[in-house]
C-alpha cells in the first residue's frame, strides 16, 4: 500500500511540474517598445524602397497598434508599406491612412 502512495505522489509531482513548464513556454513576450517598433517599420520601408524617400508618419500606440500617415506615389506602395508594417514583430494592427498622390 505504501508503494502505491509513493507512486501517486511522484505522478502528481511530475504532473504539476509539466503543467508549470507548459505555461512558461507559452507565455507571451513583453510588449515591444513603441520606438523600437517604429524604427523597425522605417527600416523595412527603407529596405524595400532604397532609392525613394517618403514623408511618412508612423504612430505606434500602446499594444502595438500602428497608424501610417503621409503621401505615397501609388496604390501598390500604399499596400506594400502597410504589409511591411504588419510584418514587424510587436505590431498587432495597422491602420493604413496613407494617401496616394
N, C-alpha and C positions, 0 to 999 in steps of 0.2 A: 504494500500500500504506500509506503514511504517513497518507493522508487517512482510510482505514478505521480505523486505530488511534485517531486523534483522535475520530472518531465514537463508537467503542466507549467510550473514556474519558469523554466527555461524557455518554453514555447511562447509564453506571454512576454517575456523579456525581449525575445527576438522580434516578435510582432510589433511591440512598441518602438523598438529601435528602427525597424524597417519603415514604419509609418513616419517617424521623425526624419529619416533620410529622404523619403519621397517628398515631404513638404519643403525641405530645404532645397531640393533640386528643381522644384517647380516655382520657387519664389520669383517674383518679378524684380528686375533690377531697379535701383533708384532712378527717379526721373533724371533725364539729362539736363544739363544747364542750358537755358534758352540761348545764351550767347554761343555756346558750342554748336547747337543745332543750326543757328543762323549761319555761322561760319562754314559749317559742312554743306549747307544748301548753296551758299555762294561759291564754294569750291567746286561743287558738282556742276553748276551752271557755267563757270569759267572753263571747266574741262570740256564741257560739251560744245561750247561756243568760244574757242580760244581767240578768234580774230574779231570778236564783236564785244561791244560794251553796252550794257543796259543800265538804265537808271531805275532800279527796282527797289521796292520796299519789301522787306521780309520781316514780318512781325510774328514773334513766337510767344504765344500765351502760355501760362502755366498749364501743364498737362499735355503739351506738345502740339497744340493747335496752331497751325501756321496760316497767316494771311499774306498773300502775294499781291502787290500793287505795282503799278507803273505801266509803261508802254513797251510793246514789242512790235516787230515788223510783220508777223504772220500768225495765222491761227495755229500752224504747226509749232512755232516757237512757244506760243502760249501753252499748248497741250504738253509739249515736251518738258518745259520748265516746271509745270505742275507735277508731272510724273517724276522728275528728278527730285523735287522737294519731298514727294511721298516716299521715295526710296531711302531717305536719310533716317538712320536709327534715332528713335525718340519722337518721331513725327507720328501723331495719331490721326490728324485730319488736316487737309489742305483746302483753304478757301481761295480759289484762283480768281482774283479780281483784276488780272492783267487785261489791258486794253490793246487791241490790235489797231495800230495807226493806219 
